[in-house]
């Protein structure tokens, strides 16, 4: 592994002091835990609530798809929002938008009203997820970003360990008001974490010599080397949307199975981050895609608890490694300057949310037509198609310009 270039970022933005970095990292991790706990509490519970209200599987999937569509709409404007409001106010706004719509959910049953509240939450979630990866990446040099992203992802995974099974279990008891109240309270941690960041807005995105970075042509040129990792990311999160939206509707052992997925995801994020820093992202990405596809296919064994538990544990391990590898590869391809990191953060999150929404939306009709034996193997097959791409295309075009190359 080539050592990071110590001069890569010093002429672009001042390095944070050790004390400020610790406080900012603490705020980012607090916000990560709260935001992802809120997300996971409702990811499966809200679709189940919609089914109980008469929406059916397609309506249930449409709620997750709506949340992700709203997330996608707001993400391209997040760099502008961060520059105008600063980190603190941007994060606080995201927590409010994500948490407050949870409070009226127990009094709502019409699909159109549930969809509107899901859209409001999606706007907050879109700001939150871009802020998390971008702000975290800015705090660390390229050669340490794998581990930094791994820690951030592990905290988010730990929130999922608590949130996803709790949401499913409470929903099966009919305790929807409690689920939605907990989702609102945990989103409040995003607001609390925001106050660990400075009051002032971050430095402007543009830097000297980068006047054309905001043009459409420059944006397309910057996105081109990220295309492989981003496509793999979208395919993996499509599987994530299918597993976490529809497994609770098809498998009696779903709470334990999703807990197994979340438990395996946490050490996977940490371990994959270390491996990416040491050996390169492409060497991690290929095996991770294969493991995730195998775990997804196991969802067809909806009435075989042992197979299902083993499969979802595989899914969590592979999915966690994909997240760390694709994000670090995208950040490396973007270069070590604020505009590039911001673009990579937006693009990676669009891939994540677009894939999750597509899985939730397309999985409903497929489940209605063929049941679990059709839905989960078909999703695994789509993901497997991207295995060659993960091995060939996840390579930045100019290795060595932005620190340690995590492309192996």
Protein Blocks (a to p, Z undefined) as FASTA:
>chain_A
ZZddfklmmmmbccddfklmmmmmmmmmmmmmmmmmmmmmmmmmmmmmmmmnonojmlmm
mmmmmmmmmmmmmmmmmmmmmmmnommlmmmmmmmmmmmmmmmmmmpcbfklmmmmmmmm
mmmmmmmmmmmmmmmmmmpcfklmmmmmmmmmmmmmmmmmmmmmmmmmmmmnopmmlmmm
mmmmmmmmmmmmmmmpcfbdcddfbdghilmmmpmklmmmmmmmmmmmmmmmmmmmmmmm
mmmmmmmmmmmklmmmmmmmmmmmmmmmmmmmmmmmmnopklmmmmmmmmmmmmmmmmmm
mmlmklmmmmmmmmmmmmmmmmmmmmmmmmmmnopafklmmmmmmmmmmmmmmmmmmmmm
mmmmmmmmnommlmmmmmmmmmmmmmmmmmmmmccfbghjlojafkZZ
